[in-house]
Amino acid sequence: MSKSSITVDLERRFLRFQFEQGATVTDWVEAQAVFLRLSEETGIRRALVDVRKQQFAGPAMELFEFGYNIPSGALFAVLSDPRSDDHKFVETVALNRGKSVRLFFGAEAQAIEWLMTEA
């Protein structure tokens, strides 16, 4: 059973990744490969990533590597739970490397607005 779903919002031109409760950093890596492939096919370089249901993402070293390897030249708005230190850690690693990643803890509309205005 897949721990994520991926849809394309062609009208607003972003990819949407929805992760389930049991998803881990391994699922993020798989989704990142899909993002790169879809981005190549569609020219879309923005993603709305929903990890609010997810509980434990993975060991710190794997989280660091994921944040370190987030694709440059793409925008990632991440819907997160404010209690998730895993997500905050990945955001910090990514931002320290100049990646365009931002966590959102409120309404999905805020994250989408940021995606649309940052592009």
DRENNU-714518 format. One record per residue (C-alpha): residue in one letter; y, z, x. Coordinates in Angstrom, 3 decimals. Last residue first. Example, Ala and Ser with C-alpha at 12.3 -4.5 7.8 and 13.67 -1.06 7.14 Angstrom:
S/-1.060/7.140/13.670;
A/-4.500/7.800/12.300;
***
This chain:
A/31.659/-8.404/7.317;
E/33.134/-4.918/7.164;
T/34.505/-5.376/3.618;
M/31.258/-6.427/1.903;
L/29.007/-3.949/3.664;
W/31.501/-1.115/3.066;
E/31.655/-1.986/-0.648;
I/27.849/-2.014/-0.784;
A/27.690/1.456/0.767;
Q/30.295/2.832/-1.631;
A/28.522/1.244/-4.637;
E/25.283/3.024/-3.690;
A/26.957/6.285/-4.622;
G/26.936/9.199/-2.236;
F/25.236/10.062/1.049;
F/26.132/6.955/3.045;
L/25.100/6.434/6.668;
R/26.769/3.737/8.748;
V/25.418/1.225/11.244;
S/27.284/-1.479/13.133;
K/25.819/-1.146/16.641;
G/28.030/-0.253/19.613;
R/25.336/1.491/21.639;
N/26.585/5.003/20.886;
L/26.695/3.945/17.223;
A/22.959/3.182/17.279;
V/22.005/6.509/18.894;
T/24.246/8.407/16.455;
E/22.838/6.553/13.414;
V/19.259/7.226/14.585;
F/20.041/10.958/14.935;
K/21.728/11.124/11.515;
H/18.670/9.485/9.906;
D/16.249/11.934/11.516;
D/18.516/14.914/10.656;
S/17.878/14.245/6.996;
R/19.627/16.878/4.849;
P/22.434/14.485/3.837;
D/19.815/12.211/2.191;
S/20.430/8.623/3.147;
L/21.662/5.279/1.864;
V/22.061/3.203/5.024;
A/24.649/0.427/5.364;
F/23.482/-1.839/8.198;
L/25.692/-4.610/9.579;
A/24.415/-7.203/12.062;
G/25.828/-8.555/15.320;
S/23.579/-6.358/17.442;
P/20.040/-5.696/16.245;
I/18.904/-2.053/16.192;
N/16.991/-1.526/19.437;
Y/18.566/1.778/20.553;
G/18.258/3.263/17.077;
F/14.547/2.366/16.990;
E/13.975/3.648/20.527;
F/15.686/6.954/19.684;
L/13.637/7.344/16.501;
E/10.448/6.719/18.468;
M/11.502/9.329/21.053;
A/12.454/11.849/18.352;
P/9.060/11.718/16.624;
G/8.886/10.196/13.138;
A/10.638/9.459/9.842;
F/9.902/12.626/7.871;
Q/10.885/12.646/4.186;
Q/11.776/9.243/2.775;
K/13.167/9.151/-0.752;
R/16.778/8.551/0.371;
V/15.803/5.817/2.844;
D/17.683/2.964/1.144;
V/18.801/0.239/3.549;
L/21.535/-2.188/2.500;
A/21.496/-5.019/4.993;
R/23.969/-7.521/6.367;
R/23.381/-10.490/8.730;
I/22.550/-13.188/6.169;
G/22.131/-16.608/7.838;
T/19.291/-17.326/5.419;
E/16.333/-18.268/7.639;
E/17.429/-16.426/10.815;
S/18.440/-13.364/8.807;
L/15.123/-13.502/6.989;
R/13.230/-13.463/10.310;
L/15.413/-10.730/11.839;
F/15.187/-8.594/8.696;
V/11.405/-9.061/8.574;
A/11.142/-7.820/12.172;
Q/13.383/-4.871/11.238;
A/11.114/-4.099/8.278;
E/8.138/-3.746/10.628;
V/10.168/-1.441/12.898;
W/11.300/0.592/9.880;
D/7.683/0.950/8.720;
T/6.797/2.337/12.161;
V/9.768/4.734/11.828;
T/7.918/6.258/8.898;
A/7.551/5.652/5.142;
G/5.775/8.294/3.053;
Q/8.585/8.802/0.525;
E/9.226/5.111/-0.122;
F/11.628/2.777/1.656;
Q/13.874/0.229/-0.083;
F/15.337/-2.570/2.048;
R/18.028/-4.788/0.537;
L/19.229/-7.917/2.307;
F/22.846/-8.957/1.889;
R/24.663/-12.059/0.693;
R/26.577/-10.868/-2.376;
E/25.153/-13.654/-4.569;
L/21.964/-14.080/-2.559;
D/20.929/-10.429/-2.883;
V/17.617/-10.664/-1.036;
T/14.848/-8.151/-1.715;
I/12.625/-6.068/0.531;
S/10.211/-3.364/-0.531;
S/8.896/-0.529/1.589;
K/5.903/1.781/1.963;
S/3.422/-0.996/1.317;
M/0.000/0.000/0.000;
***
